Structures are given as structure tokens and as C-alpha cells.
Amino acid sequence: MSQIFGLRFFFFANEHKPIHVHVVKGDDNAKIEIEPEIRLVYNHGMKKQDVRRALQLAEMYKDEIIAVWRQYNDD
């Protein structure tokens, strides 16, 4: 999907709801729910500052993430 600040954001086609993204940096990963609200679902090894930045980016690009999600997933 996208990479910024070394964080790679992506989701799979035909994903389950709620709308969410996976975030990877190196060998570490996290999952962020986008709807109904931005929230961290899990964090496997990412530094706090990277998680914080990922949450901020998810909030900033929430509308774009939802639009792309809907292109690849049944609503």
C-alpha cells in the first residue's frame, strides 16, 4: 500500500472487517483499526515512537485508507 518514515502500511484483498491496516518496520509489526475509530489492535515489537507515528499517520490518512480499502474489499 504505502511506506513512510520506514513504516510499511498495507492490507490484504478480501480482508475481514473492521477496516484495519497492518504496519511493518523491519521484523516488527502492528495492526491498527481504522473504523469505527483509530486504535492499536496489537504491537509485536515495534518501538513506542514508531507505533505513535503509525497511529498519527493512520489518523491523517484515514479517509484515503478507507477509500482504497473499499476498492479491494466487499463492503
C-alpha positions in Angstrom: 0.0 0.0 0.0 2.4 2.7 1.2 5.6 3.3 3.0 6.5 6.4 5.0 9.2 7.0 7.7 10.3 3.4 7.3 6.8 2.2 8.2 5.1 0.0 5.6 1.3 0.2 5.7 -0.8 -2.5 3.9 -3.9 -4.7 4.0 -4.9 -7.8 2.1 -7.7 -8.0 -0.5 -10.9 -9.6 0.8 -9.9 -8.7 4.4 -12.3 -9.0 7.3 -13.9 -6.0 9.0 -13.4 -3.8 10.8 -11.3 -1.8 8.4 -7.7 -2.0 9.5 -4.1 -1.8 8.3 -1.0 -3.8 9.1 2.2 -1.9 9.7 5.7 -3.3 9.4 9.1 -1.9 10.3 11.9 -4.4 9.9 10.9 -7.6 11.7 8.3 -5.8 13.9 4.6 -5.3 13.1 1.4 -3.9 14.4 -2.2 -3.8 13.5 -4.3 -0.6 13.5 -8.1 -0.5 13.4 -9.4 2.4 11.3 -13.1 2.2 11.9 -15.0 2.8 14.0 -12.1 4.7 15.5 -8.3 4.7 15.2 -6.9 2.2 17.7 -4.0 -0.1 18.2 -5.1 -3.7 18.0 -1.7 -5.3 18.6 2.0 -4.5 18.6 4.7 -7.1 18.1 8.0 -5.5 18.8 7.6 -2.0 17.3 9.1 0.8 19.3 6.6 3.2 21.1 7.7 6.1 18.9 7.0 4.1 15.7 3.6 3.0 17.0 2.8 6.6 17.9 3.8 7.7 14.4 1.8 4.9 12.7 -1.3 5.9 14.7 -0.8 9.6 13.7 -0.4 8.7 10.1 -3.4 6.4 10.2 -5.4 9.3 11.6 -4.1 11.8 9.0 -4.8 9.4 6.1 -8.0 7.8 7.4 -10.2 8.8 4.5 -7.7 7.7 1.9 -7.2 4.3 3.7 -10.9 3.7 3.8 -11.3 4.6 0.1 -8.6 2.2 -1.0 -9.9 -0.5 1.3 -13.3 -0.3 -0.3 -11.7 -0.7 -3.8 -10.3 -4.1 -2.7 -12.9 -5.4 -0.2 -16.6 -6.0 -0.2 -18.5 -3.6 1.9 
